[in-house]
Amino acid sequence: MSKQFDVAVIGAGAAGMMCAAVAAQRGRKVVLIDHAARLAEKIRISGGGRCNFTNVGATPQNYLSQNPHFCKSALSRYTPQDFVALVKRHRIGFHEKHKGQLFCDESAEDIIAMLKAECDQGGVSWMMPCAVNGIGKSGELFRIDTGAGEVLAASVVIATGGLSIPKIGATDFAYRIATQFGLRMVETQPGLVPLTFDGGASQALSALAGIAVQAEVETGVKKGRGYFLEDLLFTHRGLSGPAILQISSYWRPGGALSINFLPEVDVAEALIEGKGTLKKNLSNLLAQWLPGRMVEGWLELNGFDGAARIADMPDKGLRQLGDSLNRWSIRPSGSEGYKKAEVTLGGVDTRELSQQSMMVNSVPGLHFIGEAIDVTGWLGGYNFQWAWASGVAAGQAV
Ligand code: FDA
């Protein structure tokens, strides 16, 4: 026999649990359905196991979307301070790490337990692990075909996230349902992901693997332009670290990155000025600004002899070296893909949804929330803030 609910939330991750708790505490009869055996695996592994659960400075400017205005309403109605108040109510210790990023003192498990407790308080029913085979609509009701029989619901909220990390249960379920109901999609791409280089470039750069330096990175044009000043890490396959993860969300295949390893110094000027006054060699001079291994590797990569006295070098060569450090232009061949990406860019086109309720304009009762939608945050707690805010927006409307 079919089970009937007011609301069926599919996907018991960050957004889904938040939405279910809010709807259930408003008195709705809610069921949460998820195919995974373990609850909220992405929260568990987030922030190195400590969950960077929000960012105190989150604003719509920290999000990428074809429609940058869409996220404003939900973000302004459920703010980082609202989530912090919830965390405090559950007596979870937390601290600010860097640039407004809030982390649990103990473990990401505390956030999962908190959301579970909020769901329990509203009396949410659970179907988990439970496969969802399909969704149809007949009359006013949605019919959800699950591995545990048919579920009927007046409202369905799709909270199954994006494609990142298929190993822990990510699927294209949300996109399939969106397509089935005739909704437009924004092409997806891995975001917050290390960038890679092929063949020669990768081999040349591998000598620098393991070196971390602060750098200014830029890419894109006009509206889609990204700029970050963060740590950059050379790896055996390419580039990683916060600066690269951030810029990867703005990078498009075939595009170039411009990297400045010394934004505070005009290196060419400093080298040329140093000619008259210094007896130093290239390695010594650069080592005042950059780690020794980076200096040696960089000089070798660019064909300079570290032992050469700058006084003996032509200005042209010094300018080339300065440019390579202040304006390194490099074209990644690709990224590490969804298996390493923290998020998925693109997804359900926001033009199909109400920014107040996350409901599909053309299908009353059907909602999409969280990462499934074409709203993607920067690194630093912004993606969870979107999951909470969009979850609350739908939870208050269903
Ligand atoms: P989420 O992925 O959380 O949940 C989707 C749920 O749907 C899952 O439980 C899944 O099992 C279920 N599901 C999927 N397909 C299904 C199907 N076909 N049938 C049934 N159920 C299905 N963000 C941040 O702000 N701070 C951080 O510290 C981090 N750290 C981080 C680390 C790593 C390694 C990753 C991969 C990601 C992050 N993120 C992050 C990003 C953040 O985890 C992500 O944006 C949110 O979890 C998205 O929340 P959702 O609820 O939309 O999807």
Boltz pocket constraint, residues with backbone or C-beta under 6 A from the ligand:
constraints:
  - pocket:
      binder: B
      contacts: [[A, 10], [A, 11], [A, 12], [A, 13], [A, 14], [A, 15], [A, 16], [A, 33], [A, 34], [A, 35], [A, 36], [A, 38], [A, 39], [A, 40], [A, 41], [A, 42], [A, 43], [A, 45], [A, 46], [A, 47], [A, 48], [A, 51], [A, 52], [A, 53], [A, 54], [A, 130], [A, 131], [A, 132], [A, 159], [A, 160], [A, 161], [A, 162], [A, 164], [A, 165], [A, 168], [A, 169], [A, 170], [A, 171], [A, 172], [A, 173], [A, 340], [A, 341], [A, 342], [A, 343], [A, 369], [A, 370], [A, 371], [A, 372], [A, 378], [A, 380], [A, 381], [A, 382], [A, 383], [A, 384], [A, 385], [A, 387]]
      max_distance: 6.0
